[in-house]
Amino acid sequence: MKKRVLLVDDEANVRKALTTALRRAGYETREASGGAEALELVRSFQPEVMLLDLRMPEPDGMETLRRLQQVDGPRPSVVMMTAYGSAADVMEAMKLGAFDYVQKPFDVARIKQVVARAMHQREPNESAGVARRQTEERTDQPGLVGLSPAMQEVYKLVGRVSTTKATVLIQGESGTGKELIARAIHANSPRAAKPLIPVNCGAIPETLLESELFGYERGAFTGAAGRKPGLFELADGGTLFLDEVGELSMPLQVKLLRVLQDRTLVRLGGVEPVPVDVRIIAATNRDLRELIRRGRFREDLYYRLNVVPIHMPSLRERKEDIPLLVQHFLAKYGRELGKEGCYLSPAALDVLMAYDWPGNVRQLENTIERALVLAAGSAILPEHVEVHPMENEPVGAADGLTAIRIENRTMRDIISEVEREAIVRALRKERGNRLRTAKRLGISRRALLYKLEAYGLDGQEWE
């Protein structure tokens, strides 16, 4: 018996193209031009998969997806389609139980691949889809800009994980927006009414961080005149965002591990365990596996934190998002600086697209703010953006090597981090080609392979 696919789109030519492609692939198909017709066909045709356009006359795709949850009997796996999506749309669709989300225009091979995966991975218990939806409220996330394939994968993960209690580890370079993702997870979760408390583990001295996180009892130390609840207790029922978790000292890692395991803590100077109901979202720009290898991070804590990993792509990995980000920052700072209506000249955009952005989105934001200040008229010209191609920059400024922290670190650690960063940069420039990378670095291919394994870089994609 042929597998059934329902195609829902208000554009007849889109439905026709999909019908032709999927029938050639061996699927039985039906078409619907709107949400109401689609819901009727779900009952009568009983498709295994539904391709659902987001932008349609009422009810639109998102509302159709909501109403689908109320349909009795078997329900299809839903693949959302749109040419005009946003970060909030992707996350909302995944929260409501969509299997995947694809951006128009798409190629036929991509659609057939997604449909095949949806057929293969369908849940045997169709009613489980209801459990995915904990809230019907849509929450737009300010600052989340970009619809590149890399960012869409991030939004999908946010949508899927937000309704669970799972601990999340967000990894990525500085300036990629890790805190924005943490806030998006919290805002789309059942804990949204409770606080999200961020704490930068690298910005608070170790002697103060323990009391800040876990609180203290009266007399615990000089100056402790009374009991003070810690950030874990203040976040009870909500979310604690541990930024730069790789900077935690080993003793604090032990205490954090105990809280994650037992869901209780002991205040500094106290003896009674205090129960806490806190979701942990951690973030780091460090390679925790490398820190584990050096004995600087506990392996058992890493696995407790890394339940759901989310990788934030660098800006150089999603350059197609630069025009959208530029428009976002022009609007934001144009209002603040009283320079609304300013625009980026094509030549200035070419400069931004050619740059590799070692400081990521944060650096681009600062660049656009500065350009608005420098521009005398409405047009932002190349001389206003003040960036230079990576190849022409001095080593260190381009590679970020001068930004490596050296305080309280051994020379071996500093050299290892510089070497690892140089290898990563060379791999990206050579698109993963090991032989050319070795030649660029002036070492043998065998030596490069040894260092890739030592630094945990083997097996990664660099295209």
Buried (B, 14 or more C-beta within 10 A) or exposed (E): EEBBBBBBBBEEEBBEBBBEBBEEBEBBBBBBBBBEBBBEBBEEBEBBBBBBBBBBEEBBBBEBBBBBBEBEEEBBBBBBBBEEBBBBBBBBBBBBBBBBBBBBEEEBEEBBEBBBBBBEEBEEEBEEBEEBBBBEEEBEBEBBBBBBEBBBBBBBBBBBBBBBEBBBBBBBBBBBBBBBBBBBBBBBBBBBEBBBBBBBBBEBEEEEBBBBBBBBBEEBEEEBEEBBBBBBBBBBEBBBBBBBBBBBBEEBBEBBBBBBEEEEBBBBBBEEEBEBEBBBBBBBBBBBBBBBBEEBBBEEBBEBBBBBEBBBBBBBBBBBBBBBBBBBBBEBBBEEEEBEEBBBBEEBBEBBEEBBBBBBBBBBBBBBBBBBEEBEEEEBBBEBBEBBEBEEBEEEEBBBBEEBEEEEEEEEBBEBBBBBBBBBBBBBBBEEBBEBBBBBBEBEEEEBEEBBEBBBBEEEEBE
